[in-house]
Amino acid sequence: MERNADLLEPIRAAFAKVASVDVHDETLRRWHRRGVGGIKLKAWRVAGQLVTTASEVLEFIRRTNAKEPGA
């Protein structure tokens, strides 16, 4: 059976797995709601829990790091 990298998982767990860092829950919620420089972390609420995929976390990191400083 092929492992699917796009499985939904709690936002904190997905971020920790991809970025290997522990980010505060409120920071993750803020990145989802308001974003960073207009770039939002895509996530969905399922059964009251905020979930996302590893690929969405990678895309968020890629896009926020590609943004020019001061832009």
C-alpha positions in Angstrom: 0.0 0.0 0.0 1.4 3.4 -1.0 1.7 6.0 1.8 -0.3 9.2 1.1 1.6 12.3 2.1 -1.6 14.3 1.9 -3.4 12.8 4.8 -5.2 15.3 7.1 -3.6 15.6 10.5 -3.7 18.1 13.4 -2.0 21.3 12.3 0.6 21.2 15.0 1.6 17.6 14.2 1.9 18.3 10.5 4.1 21.4 11.1 6.3 19.5 13.6 6.7 16.6 11.2 7.6 18.7 8.2 9.6 21.5 9.8 11.0 19.6 12.8 10.1 22.5 15.1 7.6 23.1 17.8 5.4 26.1 17.0 2.9 27.5 19.6 -0.8 26.6 18.9 -1.8 30.3 18.7 0.9 31.1 16.2 -0.4 28.3 13.9 -3.9 29.6 14.3 -2.8 33.1 13.5 -0.9 31.9 10.4 -4.1 30.2 9.3 -6.4 33.1 10.1 -4.3 36.2 9.1 -1.3 34.7 7.4 2.2 36.1 7.0 2.5 38.9 4.5 -0.8 37.9 3.0 0.1 34.2 2.7 -2.1 32.0 4.8 -1.5 28.4 6.0 -4.3 26.4 4.5 -6.2 24.3 7.1 -9.7 23.0 7.8 -11.8 22.5 10.9 -12.8 18.8 11.3 -14.7 17.7 14.3 -13.6 20.9 16.1 -9.9 20.4 15.4 -7.8 22.4 13.0 -6.2 20.0 10.5 -3.9 20.4 7.4 -1.6 18.3 5.2 2.1 18.0 5.0 2.1 19.4 1.5 0.1 22.5 2.6 2.7 23.1 5.4 5.6 22.8 2.8 3.8 25.2 0.4 3.3 27.7 3.2 7.0 27.5 4.2 8.1 27.8 0.6 5.8 30.8 -0.2 6.7 32.7 3.0 10.4 32.2 2.4 10.2 33.2 -1.3 8.7 36.5 -0.4 11.2 39.4 -0.8 12.2 41.2 2.4 10.4 44.5 2.8 7.8 43.6 0.1 
